[in-house]
Each structure stands twice: as structure tokens, then as C-alpha cells.
Amino acid sequence: MNYISTRGGTEAVDFQTTVMTGLARDGGLFLPESIPDIHAELSAWATLDYGALAFEIMRRYADLPASDLRTLISDSCAAFRHPQVAPVVAVDGVHILELFHGPTLAFKDIALQFLGRVFEYYLARSGRRLNILAATSGDTGSAAIAGVCGRAGIRIFVLYPHGRISPMQELQMTTVPDDNVFCLAVRGSFDDCQSIVKTIFRDLEFRDRYELGAVNSINWARLLAQIVYYFYGVFQVMARCGARAVQVAVPTGNFGDIFAGYLALRMGLPISRLILATNENDSLAKFFTSGLYRRGKVQATLSPSMDIQVASNFERYLYYRVDRNPREICRLMETFAQSGELRLNGIGATGVDELIAAGSSATAEALAIIKEFYEQHGYLLDPHSAVGVSVGREFQKADEPTLALATAHPAKFAEAVRRATGRDLAHHPELDALVGKPQRRMILNADVEAVRAFLRERIP
Ligand SMILES: *Cc1c(COP(=O)(O)O)cnc(C)c1O
């Protein structure tokens, strides 16, 4: 499979180039030249275990020798604490896909355990090095660090909004002792961090000189790894309920997770619709109800990994919505960069997209759901997953099950759980063990030049 850029300014490239460069050189995002249609495979795939299913899906997108791909997948799966990798549990009529059994207890491990291994695999073959530059709203940073830590030829620089991620999220990054790991606390929002990273990547000369690579959810390999759990989760719910289709509720920030679901749906997985759930940072939810995408001011909430107003993967979705017309994407993205808004034309009678319903759930509602699930069912949700469950409920159907993605372990967001239940319930021994360990981080202004200077100093 080859990959094209949403902005049409580059030649099609292979899987390796796509993964190793992250962002296309014309500033666009990579997408596969075509989306494989897997309708014919559905019944055979429904009973596969996680690793076998991952192999079947990924081999359609990744040009790797089969035995190498199998090893990359099985090593990645082995990093998870649960033998099924992503088990489904039923609570109060909702099926919850637990995506948080990886090393850093958030769903991003699923993508980054795979991506770290793919990087190492390609670097070993080319004899090259890679300096990863990433912006994180909290969970990507620690998952990326866990994914590449101890891997040969890789340095990682992680930017995060100073004081706006949870203490545990910060500890998970800053207590990693390896000297190829650099944590940069930026005085600004996540969008500021992301915009600094994007600006640096756009400077091609700098990017080449310092061998920069990306692990943000713009990296295609991450989306690819995430497609797998949609299949796995939906198959399990279909088998349990005898259902022919499933709705999937997705707590959304950068539109990476839900875009993987969108691809699964377009491949032929029977998802009747995706339910996009945001917190108070609801620019995406508003888009799917009005057709107008407008950059708002970022509000800090108890679900910080979703405190995003400019969703980096949204451009990929738009590409399909403008009939894969890169000129139209350039125009829309230019308009958005200048005015902070864009409008999709030609919205039909069924709304912006009949395949995507959307809503937002304010912090108070998410806390109420956490309390209710704990008190009535003894199940602890983290605040991000609670947003998904809460919005998922609004769109519940009597005749069709809902799968809600649980994106983090509640112990990562213990403060929210305390606020919701009044009790200190959310713990995990590995997180508790981080408290009091020495931390390493640098605090920088939200300034591209400061970050550039830091990279120059640290990369020989
Ligand atoms: C990153 C993250 C999200 C949002 O995922 P996107 O791919 O950015 O939409 C939701 N919940 C948690 C816990 C996360 O870490």
C-alpha cells in the first residue's frame, strides 16, 4: 500500500516513509491510496484473537515481511497486562472496551507500543537515527516515552502544557531516568505545544538536519494500530448480543481515535454510527451538528487529554468529505488558519454525517456518571471514558448495543474520581510507586525559537 498526502503536494510514498516522516512534506497528512474492503473477511475474522486480527488488518496496509510484522505485533501485545489486550466488560447495558491495560494505563499505549517497535525495526535496517518531537495533552507523552525508551537510535523530546496535565501524567514522563528522554513543560496550552511542533516540522531544512520524526496521532502507524481494537471490540459485542451492528462512543480530542473507527467503518466493519463525545472543548461536536468548525479558546477540564480545539486528524476526515480533493483541502485549511473557522458545504438532510453523531458532556455530567457507575455497579470510569459513556447514553438505541471506549485507567485521574465519589478510590500500584521519585524537566515559554534552540543544543 502507498500513501498520499491530503494536500496533494507530494508523490505517493511507501509505508516505511509514511511512518518515518509522520507529517507529509507539503504540510498535509498521509492517507492510504485506497481503503481495503474487507466485507468478505468479516465472519472469518470475528473469532480471531487480538494478535491474529491485528496481523490480518495491518498486512493490508503495511508492506513488511509477514514474519517481521507478526513479531512486531506479538511483541507489542506482550507489553499489555491483559491477555486479550483490550477486553470488553458489560456495565449497565453499556459495553466498555478497556483500552488501558498497557504500560502507561492509557489507550495510547496500543498505538505507541507498536510504533516504537516499528521505528526501531526500520532504524536498525537503515543505520539511521531518529529524534522524535512530540506534543502531548498528557497521555501521548508517557505512552511515547514508554514506547521508545531503551530503543536504539532514538531520542525523544516531549512538549506538554505546564501545569495543565494531571500530576500522575507528569510523573509518568518526568521520572523516566533515560538520558534520551527530554520533557519540556511549555507555558501555554496543548494547542500552543502542537502548533510549535507543527511549525518546526514545516521547516524542512531543520527537520532533515536534526532527523526529526513524529509520534503524534498524525503518524499513520498509530491510526493503523487503533483500527484493530474497533474490529476486536465490535466483534465481541456482536457475538455476545447477537447484534448485526454496533454503535461506538468515542471520547475525542485530536480526532485520532475516532478516525481509526471511521476507517474501520469504511473498511466494512458493521458500525452503524460513531458517537463523537467531547468535553467543554466542543469545537468538533459543534461541527458535526452544524457544519461549522470554529477554533474556540481551550478550557482546562478534568479530562485534559481532550482539552483540544484544533484537532490534528480532522483534516484526514475532511479529505474524504470533499471527495478526496486536495485543492479543496488546501483551501479549507488555509481559510481555517487565517480566520479560525471553516464550513463544510453540501450538508444533506441527515445532518453533517449520518455516520457520526456528536455531543458534549460537561464536567459535572461526567462526574455524575463516574459516581453512578461506581455506586450502582462498582465500576470506576476515568473522566475521559465517562464523557464517552455520558454522550453515548444520549444516543442509546433500544435495538442496537453501544460499545463505549474506555481510554484511561481511573488511577491516572485520581483527582477527578475523588471529586466524583468523595473518596480516594483510584489507585494503581505502578503509579503510586512514582510519587517522590526524582523528576527531570525543563520549563520553556511557548516560543518556537526556544524549542528550536533546545533541540540544537541536545542533538549533536
Ligand atoms: C488522547 C486521549 C483521548 C483523545 O483521543 P484522540 O485520539 O486525541 O481523539 C481520550 N482519552 C484519553 C485518556 C486520551 O489519552
The ligand as a Tripos MOL2 file, in Angstrom:
@<TRIPOS>MOLECULE
LIG
   15    15     1     0     0
SMALL
NO_CHARGES

@<TRIPOS>ATOM
      1 C1         -5.6730   11.0290   23.8460 C.3       1 LIG1
      2 C2         -6.8130   10.6850   24.6830 C.ar      1 LIG1
      3 C3         -8.1240   10.8810   24.2430 C.ar      1 LIG1
      4 C4         -8.4500   11.5330   22.9150 C.3       1 LIG1
      5 O1         -8.0280   10.7590   21.8180 O.3       1 LIG1
      6 P1         -7.8480   11.4320   20.3890 P.3       1 LIG1
      7 O2         -7.2340   10.4030   19.5260 O.co2     1 LIG1
      8 O3         -6.9380   12.6080   20.6100 O.co2     1 LIG1
      9 O4         -9.1940   11.8840   19.9440 O.co2     1 LIG1
     10 C5         -9.1540   10.4600   25.0680 C.ar      1 LIG1
     11 N1         -8.9150    9.9180   26.2710 N.ar      1 LIG1
     12 C6         -7.6750    9.7240   26.7350 C.ar      1 LIG1
     13 C7         -7.4770    9.1270   28.0720 C.3       1 LIG1
     14 C8         -6.5800   10.0870   25.9570 C.ar      1 LIG1
     15 O5         -5.3450    9.8890   26.4060 O.3       1 LIG1
@<TRIPOS>BOND
     1     1     2 1
     2     2     3 ar
     3     2    14 ar
     4     3     4 1
     5     3    10 ar
     6     4     5 1
     7     5     6 1
     8     6     7 2
     9     6     8 1
    10     6     9 1
    11    10    11 ar
    12    11    12 ar
    13    12    13 1
    14    12    14 ar
    15    14    15 1
@<TRIPOS>SUBSTRUCTURE
     1 LIG1         1 GROUP 0 **** ****
